[in-house]
Amino acid sequence: MLVSDVRVLRLAARAARPAERMAVIPGSWLAGGLALSALAVAAMIVANGQTVVFTPGSRILFWCTAIVGISVRWLYRQPLNERQRIARDAAESIGLFALLCLLGAVASYPVAAYSTGFHDGALERIDAMLRFDWRDWYGVVAAHRPLQRLGAAAYASIFFTPALLLGYFAWAGRQAEARRFIVAFWLAAVTTLLLFALFPAEGPLATLWHGPIPYMPASALYQSELIPELRSRALTVINLGDLRGLVCAPSFHTSSAVLYMAAAWPFPRLRWPVVAINVAMLLATPVEGTHYLADMLFGAAVALAALAVATALVRALPSAGHPA
């Protein structure tokens, strides 16, 4: 683990330490924020002349998940026993998180269409100042098949860890922590998209590696291939069954890892498993996410800022707040 990662984790854990009686962010605030986010994304899509389409499989999965989640949350809004409470809280938190992830991924397409230029040169210079050579890191992974498999699995854990966290929070009756985590994640996603619009990049695989590509990582060359097409309006269809990562800087995988570790840190049952999984994800991010080290540092800063704002919001609420 890098020294910088240790410092980031300590700062995040300090900010995430729950009070004895944490206030619960009202559910109406979460619903309102989600609705406004959806309207903003829809407005950007319409303004860019884009359309959203479902593949048959993604359409069924999306609507089945949405219907089940909403039904469980509504049916058990006044739970009669502990099982119903757990089901209600899990449906709420996992459903909200999934919708935020979907909105964020979709929003990156119209945001990319609004962006101009690429800022790889500045990111490369920051890496050089930090004495980080992406080509060396990539070369080691490309030469070892086990590292490729481990890296791909670790990078994909971005979807597993939140399910673990939110499932545990529902089981343990930690609705306040779950809602703060979701708010922090939402703030980090919004900030990432705003910065992406200002500082788009093609990624180090496209700019630093020349010649045949011995190993194609998870993020491939999507930034360098899709962003120009979105800007020129050659690509106007957003396929929900085939969404691709377009954000290079700041690294949202890094932001997510910091938020996940911070959320898990106060709970001994979660702490070390979540830290281990997300340290592995961080180590995989430069190659699998085709990220500069600078991207990752900016992503960590975004997470810390989002966590600080979410924590300040919770502390400003009455400690006897009720989950609406």
Secondary structure as the mmCIF struct_conf table of DSSP 4:
data_model
#
loop_
_struct_conf.conf_type_id
_struct_conf.id
_struct_conf.beg_label_comp_id
_struct_conf.beg_label_asym_id
_struct_conf.beg_label_seq_id
_struct_conf.end_label_comp_id
_struct_conf.end_label_asym_id
_struct_conf.end_label_seq_id
HELX_RH_AL_P HELX_RH_AL_P1 VAL A 3 ALA A 16
HELX_LH_PP_P HELX_LH_PP_P1 ARG A 17 ALA A 19
TURN_TY1_P TURN_TY1_P1 GLU A 20 ARG A 21
HELX_LH_PP_P HELX_LH_PP_P2 MET A 22 PRO A 26
HELX_RH_AL_P HELX_RH_AL_P2 GLY A 27 ALA A 47
TURN_TY1_P TURN_TY1_P2 ASN A 48 GLY A 49
STRN STRN1 THR A 51 VAL A 53
HELX_RH_AL_P HELX_RH_AL_P3 PRO A 56 LEU A 75
TURN_TY1_P TURN_TY1_P3 TYR A 76 TYR A 76
BEND BEND1 ARG A 77 GLN A 78
BEND BEND2 LEU A 80 ASN A 81
HELX_RH_AL_P HELX_RH_AL_P4 GLU A 82 TYR A 114
BEND BEND3 GLY A 117 GLY A 117
HELX_RH_AL_P HELX_RH_AL_P5 ASP A 120 MET A 129
TURN_TY1_P TURN_TY1_P4 LEU A 130 ARG A 131
HELX_RH_AL_P HELX_RH_AL_P6 TRP A 134 ALA A 142
TURN_TY1_P TURN_TY1_P5 ALA A 143 ALA A 143
HELX_RH_AL_P HELX_RH_AL_P7 ARG A 145 ALA A 156
TURN_TY1_P TURN_TY1_P6 SER A 157 PHE A 159
HELX_RH_AL_P HELX_RH_AL_P8 PHE A 160 ALA A 172
TURN_TY1_P TURN_TY1_P7 GLY A 173 GLY A 173
HELX_RH_AL_P HELX_RH_AL_P9 GLN A 175 LEU A 198
BEND BEND4 PHE A 199 PHE A 199
HELX_RH_AL_P HELX_RH_AL_P10 PRO A 204 THR A 207
TURN_TY1_P TURN_TY1_P8 LEU A 208 LEU A 208
BEND BEND5 GLY A 211 GLY A 211
BEND BEND6 PRO A 214 PRO A 214
TURN_TY1_P TURN_TY1_P9 ALA A 218 LEU A 221
HELX_RH_AL_P HELX_RH_AL_P11 TYR A 222 ARG A 231
TURN_TY1_P TURN_TY1_P10 SER A 232 ARG A 233
BEND BEND7 ALA A 234 ALA A 234
STRN STRN2 VAL A 237 ASN A 239
TURN_TY1_P TURN_TY1_P11 LEU A 240 GLY A 241
BEND BEND8 ASP A 242 ASP A 242
BEND BEND9 ALA A 249 PRO A 250
HELX_RH_AL_P HELX_RH_AL_P12 PHE A 252 ALA A 264
TURN_TY1_P TURN_TY1_P12 TRP A 265 PRO A 266
HELX_RH_AL_P HELX_RH_AL_P13 PRO A 268 GLU A 288
TURN_TY1_P TURN_TY1_P13 GLY A 289 THR A 290
HELX_RH_AL_P HELX_RH_AL_P14 LEU A 293 ALA A 316
BEND BEND10 LEU A 317 LEU A 317
TURN_TY1_P TURN_TY1_P14 SER A 319 ALA A 320
#
